[in-house]
Every structure is written in structure tokens, then in C-alpha cells.
Amino acid sequence: MQKYFQLLRWPNLLMIALLQYLLRHALIGPILLFEDKGLLLTEFEFFILVISCVLIAAGGYIINDVEDLEIDAINKPEKKLIENQISKDTAINLYTALTFLGVLGGFFLSYVKGYAYIGIIHLITAGMLYFYSTSYKCIPFLGNLIISLLSALVVIIVIIPEPFAKDNPAVMLMIALYAFFSFITTFIREIVKDIEDLEGDKQQGCNTLASSLGVKKAKWICIILTFLIVSLLLYAQIFSRQWESLIPFLYICIFIDIPFLVLLRKLYKSENKSDFKKASFWIKLIMFTGIISLLIFNFSF
């Protein structure tokens, strides 16, 4: 059973579910409650939304591993599960089942709530993950862009079936900020992954951003993007006089600002695969602390 949890990248799936539940219960719900407005989706319906997103993401991880068999044999042979512990046919069947159930969940919500585009979004997302794995990830910039947009969609989809949330400027602003944060951090993470996997990608003819531009230029794209988001974050803290709300201010400074500065230093000093792997850890940490910030903001109200 453990091998299947590893194949599905269960920590990443857990982060998707945690993010969406915190967006609903720590951000959107409290703001609408303050204005005497409610959420349209019931808890069961929202659970279906979250599970369907998680299932589609899980399917995306599987099909990506299936398509990366030869690349992973070079880059990380010790972590290769498909063909070593799980047969390729089993993996494909599992991908098909999870993706089908995820898309079905989206169309179930479309039927129950009358929002046809929820099911359509799920279907398009599943299709994009498939074509990313089979084609787009070996097109410089495009593959990184697709995954980053889908990461932002994980945030945005929470408000799609909530009309009162879409009419609330405060909710929309916070959703936009978290979607942007998710997009940028994922984009940086994807480029760093390209650098980590450069050897296998080159040998198998997969033309990623790192193999197309070279490690140095790809690294500097990450540095510039990281500096940009740190600058914007600091500007927002100063402009909003965030120190007047002490708990969120301290949390952001300690658990997001400082890790971003550490990431900048790690990226600047990175020379080899091991260095970039350490930088990747800091990106994952920042993604996690960014999610938990929703809880901190909620408790500070």
C-alpha cells in the first residue's frame, strides 16, 4: 500500500485539500458570515469538489510518471516505482480510474448546482495534465506555465460555485493574491525541477527551459521571480501597515519573508543537483507556510 501512496504523492494531495478547506473555512466563510451571507455549496458538495480536484491531481502524477519512465531511470532510479514495484498497466488503469472519478465528481456538482462549467473545468484540467505529461512539458516555458496555471486554479475553483464570494471585493482580492502566490511559487518550483532533472531530460530529448537556456539562465529566472515576489510581499506589508496586526505580521516575517530570503541565497549559491534539491525544499516549505497563513489570518480577526 505504501508504494501506491508514494506514487500518488500523498503530501502534495494533502496540501491541495488543506488549501481548499482553509480557503473556504478560514477566508471565504468568515467574510461572508460577517456580511450575513452564506456559502452555496453544502459541506458534502464541497467535499466532492475537493476530492474531485485531488483525484484529478493524483491521476496527473501517475500519468506523468508513466510518461517519464526512461527519464526517471536516469534522474532518480532509486525512486522509480513503475516497473520496479508497480506494473505499467496497473499504473495506467489507476490513472484512468482516478481521473474518471475526478471528472465525474465535477459533472455531479454541475448537475446538482446547475453550474455546467465546473464539470467542463475538471475535464479540461484532466486533459491539460495528460497532454502536459505526453507533450507540453518538453516545450520550454509552456509546460511550466501550464502547471503553474493549474496550481492557481486550485485556489480559484473554490469560489466558482459561490456567487456571494464572487461579488465580495475583499474575498476576490484575497483569492487573487493566493492564486498569484500559488502561480509564482509553482513556476519557480517547476524550473528548479527542470534543473534537477536536466541530465535525464537531455538524454531523452526533452527540451525544457533549463535544457534550452542552460542552468545559469534558468537559475537567474528563478532568482528574479523570487526577488519579485519578496519585493511585492514587503511592499504590501508596508503599504497595509501590517505591523498593526501583530500576529499575522510576525508570522509572515518569520515563516514567509525569511524563508524567501533563504531561498534567494540558496538559489544564488546553487551549483549542482544537490544544491537545487535543497532550494526545492525551501520552495515546498514556503508553499506550506503560505497555506497555513490562512489559519493565522483567521485567528487574528
Secondary structure, 3 states (H helix, E strand, C coil): CHHHHHHCCHHHHHHHHHHHHHHHHHHHHHHHHHCCCCCCCCHHHHHHHHHHHHHHHHHHHHHHHHHCHHHHHHHCHHHCCECCCECHHHHHHHHHHHHHHHHHHHHHHHHHHCCHHHHHHHHHHHHHHHHHHHCHHHCCCHHHHHHHHHHHHHHHCCCCCCHHHHCCHHHHHHHHHHHHHHHHHHHHHHHHHHHHCHHHHHHCCCCCHHHHHCHHHHHHHHHHHHHHHHHHHHHHHHHCCHHHCHHHHHHHHHHHHHHHHHHHHHHHHCCCHHHHHHHHHHHHHHHHHHHHHHHHHHHCC
